[in-house]
Amino acid sequence: MHGLPVRRSVRLRGFDYRAKGAYFITICTRNRECLLGSVVSDNIVLSPIGEVVAAAWHAIPRHFPTVELGAFIVMPNHVHGILVLRDVGAKHASPLHLPPRGTSPGSLAAILQSFKSAASRGVNQQQGTPGRKLWQRGFYDHVIRDDEELNRLRRCIEDNLLRWALDEENPSKVKP
């Protein structure tokens, strides 16, 4: 059969992504375009698009009160962040009872779909580009399992600007 490639899920099989815990997230711009800002002297200078994206990220807890924001950075063509889902007495269905299709309310996917939609809507209003796609399909996540891993990923986010000069997707990459 010819056609589109079959997408494999990178999610942990059987894991309830509504569960209390910390998650490391990476979301890339469509075609990894450097739309969100530029790195100047190891600092990010956000574009107007990047400012809308940062504001949408910081608004997540207003829409999802059980979410705490951890370390976060906007890079020229992606964002990294840590989201912490808190258990505030809500009953979570067993993973066996999750809907077979669609996004489960309150799940990591629902939160990130909302963020991506809000950021895209804000950018399209700002830029006068209705319907323009800002993001690559999907997102990368990693379930953070302990404090050591949490601290390592926080440092990774904090050091991301320093690594940009060597990043393959940096149009001004320093050649070794």
C-alpha positions as a Python dict, from the first residue, in 0.01 Angstrom:
ca = {
    (1, 'M'): (0, 0, 0),
    (2, 'H'): (133, 343, -92),
    (3, 'G'): (60, 668, 78),
    (4, 'L'): (155, 843, 395),
    (5, 'P'): (400, 671, 629),
    (6, 'V'): (253, 510, 937),
    (7, 'R'): (332, 719, 1246),
    (8, 'R'): (458, 529, 1546),
    (9, 'S'): (361, 654, 1888),
    (10, 'V'): (652, 744, 2114),
    (11, 'R'): (426, 743, 2421),
    (12, 'L'): (480, 489, 2697),
    (13, 'R'): (242, 203, 2631),
    (14, 'G'): (-19, 176, 2906),
    (15, 'F'): (90, 496, 3083),
    (16, 'D'): (-185, 734, 3196),
    (17, 'Y'): (-75, 1077, 3073),
    (18, 'R'): (-325, 1237, 3310),
    (19, 'A'): (-126, 1104, 3603),
    (20, 'K'): (37, 1324, 3863),
    (21, 'G'): (402, 1386, 3777),
    (22, 'A'): (655, 1594, 3588),
    (23, 'Y'): (696, 1585, 3211),
    (24, 'F'): (973, 1725, 2990),
    (25, 'I'): (830, 1865, 2666),
    (26, 'T'): (974, 1971, 2332),
    (27, 'I'): (758, 2127, 2061),
    (28, 'C'): (907, 2227, 1725),
    (29, 'T'): (791, 2486, 1477),
    (30, 'R'): (663, 2364, 1142),
    (31, 'N'): (956, 2267, 921),
    (32, 'R'): (1175, 2377, 1211),
    (33, 'E'): (1163, 2735, 1087),
    (34, 'C'): (1344, 2984, 1310),
    (35, 'L'): (1037, 3199, 1375),
    (36, 'L'): (1045, 3240, 1751),
    (37, 'G'): (1354, 3454, 1793),
    (38, 'S'): (1728, 3456, 1760),
    (39, 'V'): (2020, 3383, 1989),
    (40, 'V'): (2244, 3683, 2041),
    (41, 'S'): (2544, 3660, 2276),
    (42, 'D'): (2400, 3342, 2434),
    (43, 'N'): (2066, 3512, 2505),
    (44, 'I'): (1735, 3461, 2331),
    (45, 'V'): (1582, 3768, 2169),
    (46, 'L'): (1221, 3676, 2109),
    (47, 'S'): (1047, 3776, 1790),
    (48, 'P'): (687, 3899, 1818),
    (49, 'I'): (586, 3539, 1738),
    (50, 'G'): (810, 3409, 2017),
    (51, 'E'): (653, 3655, 2260),
    (52, 'V'): (305, 3524, 2177),
    (53, 'V'): (429, 3166, 2224),
    (54, 'A'): (586, 3249, 2563),
    (55, 'A'): (265, 3422, 2677),
    (56, 'A'): (57, 3119, 2571),
    (57, 'W'): (287, 2887, 2768),
    (58, 'H'): (266, 3102, 3080),
    (59, 'A'): (-115, 3104, 3049),
    (60, 'I'): (-143, 2723, 3071),
    (61, 'P'): (-219, 2720, 3448),
    (62, 'R'): (-508, 2964, 3396),
    (63, 'H'): (-672, 2708, 3169),
    (64, 'F'): (-551, 2398, 3355),
    (65, 'P'): (-536, 2480, 3728),
    (66, 'T'): (-381, 2142, 3812),
    (67, 'V'): (-72, 2225, 3604),
    (68, 'E'): (242, 2389, 3742),
    (69, 'L'): (505, 2528, 3508),
    (70, 'G'): (868, 2434, 3558),
    (71, 'A'): (1174, 2544, 3365),
    (72, 'F'): (1094, 2676, 3018),
    (73, 'I'): (1276, 2825, 2721),
    (74, 'V'): (1181, 2952, 2380),
    (75, 'M'): (1448, 2876, 2120),
    (76, 'P'): (1445, 3000, 1758),
    (77, 'N'): (1264, 2691, 1626),
    (78, 'H'): (1137, 2504, 1932),
    (79, 'V'): (1036, 2528, 2294),
    (80, 'H'): (1140, 2314, 2588),
    (81, 'G'): (947, 2308, 2910),
    (82, 'I'): (866, 2109, 3218),
    (83, 'L'): (502, 2066, 3312),
    (84, 'V'): (399, 1927, 3649),
    (85, 'L'): (54, 1772, 3671),
    (86, 'R'): (-69, 1784, 4030),
    (87, 'D'): (-324, 1550, 4177),
    (88, 'V'): (-583, 1767, 4346),
    (89, 'G'): (-822, 1491, 4440),
    (90, 'A'): (-949, 1430, 4088),
    (91, 'K'): (-1021, 1069, 4014),
    (92, 'H'): (-834, 940, 3713),
    (93, 'A'): (-978, 656, 3512),
    (94, 'S'): (-768, 346, 3478),
    (95, 'P'): (-561, 342, 3156),
    (96, 'L'): (-778, 50, 3050),
    (97, 'H'): (-1080, 280, 3048),
    (98, 'L'): (-933, 561, 2840),
    (99, 'P'): (-1129, 651, 2529),
    (100, 'P'): (-1006, 451, 2229),
    (101, 'R'): (-971, 765, 2014),
    (102, 'G'): (-931, 1131, 2075),
    (103, 'T'): (-760, 1315, 2352),
    (104, 'S'): (-851, 1246, 2711),
    (105, 'P'): (-954, 1565, 2898),
    (106, 'G'): (-684, 1685, 3137),
    (107, 'S'): (-418, 1468, 2974),
    (108, 'L'): (-77, 1595, 2873),
    (109, 'A'): (-186, 1579, 2508),
    (110, 'A'): (-498, 1789, 2581),
    (111, 'I'): (-289, 2051, 2762),
    (112, 'L'): (-36, 2073, 2480),
    (113, 'Q'): (-304, 2078, 2208),
    (114, 'S'): (-460, 2371, 2391),
    (115, 'F'): (-124, 2551, 2419),
    (116, 'K'): (-39, 2497, 2052),
    (117, 'S'): (-384, 2612, 1944),
    (118, 'A'): (-375, 2925, 2163),
    (119, 'A'): (-25, 3016, 2043),
    (120, 'S'): (-119, 2960, 1677),
    (121, 'R'): (-438, 3162, 1712),
    (122, 'G'): (-250, 3448, 1880),
    (123, 'V'): (25, 3447, 1618),
    (124, 'N'): (-222, 3435, 1330),
    (125, 'Q'): (-417, 3727, 1478),
    (126, 'Q'): (-96, 3923, 1533),
    (127, 'Q'): (47, 3850, 1190),
    (128, 'G'): (-278, 3861, 991),
    (129, 'T'): (-217, 3505, 869),
    (130, 'P'): (-539, 3312, 941),
    (131, 'G'): (-490, 2939, 914),
    (132, 'R'): (-110, 2947, 900),
    (133, 'K'): (36, 2644, 1073),
    (134, 'L'): (295, 2732, 1336),
    (135, 'W'): (379, 2392, 1481),
    (136, 'Q'): (511, 2058, 1368),
    (137, 'R'): (262, 1779, 1426),
    (138, 'G'): (274, 1625, 1772),
    (139, 'F'): (533, 1687, 2042),
    (140, 'Y'): (810, 1505, 2223),
    (141, 'D'): (760, 1418, 2588),
    (142, 'H'): (958, 1240, 2854),
    (143, 'V'): (810, 1125, 3183),
    (144, 'I'): (1043, 1251, 3457),
    (145, 'R'): (1093, 969, 3704),
    (146, 'D'): (1291, 1122, 3993),
    (147, 'D'): (1448, 1440, 4133),
    (148, 'E'): (1789, 1362, 3982),
    (149, 'E'): (1636, 1344, 3634),
    (150, 'L'): (1429, 1657, 3701),
    (151, 'N'): (1741, 1852, 3796),
    (152, 'R'): (1931, 1722, 3492),
    (153, 'L'): (1651, 1828, 3258),
    (154, 'R'): (1626, 2172, 3423),
    (155, 'R'): (1998, 2219, 3354),
    (156, 'C'): (1946, 2098, 2997),
    (157, 'I'): (1681, 2367, 2945),
    (158, 'E'): (1897, 2633, 3107),
    (159, 'D'): (2200, 2536, 2895),
    (160, 'N'): (2008, 2513, 2567),
    (161, 'L'): (2108, 2864, 2460),
    (162, 'L'): (2476, 2779, 2505),
    (163, 'R'): (2441, 2477, 2273),
    (164, 'W'): (2258, 2668, 1998),
    (165, 'A'): (2583, 2776, 1828),
    (166, 'L'): (2653, 2408, 1748),
    (167, 'D'): (2294, 2303, 1673),
    (168, 'E'): (2247, 2145, 1328),
    (169, 'E'): (1929, 2351, 1280),
    (170, 'N'): (2097, 2682, 1358),
    (171, 'P'): (2129, 2867, 1025),
    (172, 'S'): (2438, 3047, 1166),
    (173, 'K'): (2596, 2729, 1303),
    (174, 'V'): (2958, 2765, 1401),
    (175, 'K'): (3160, 2525, 1187),
    (176, 'P'): (3411, 2317, 1386),
}
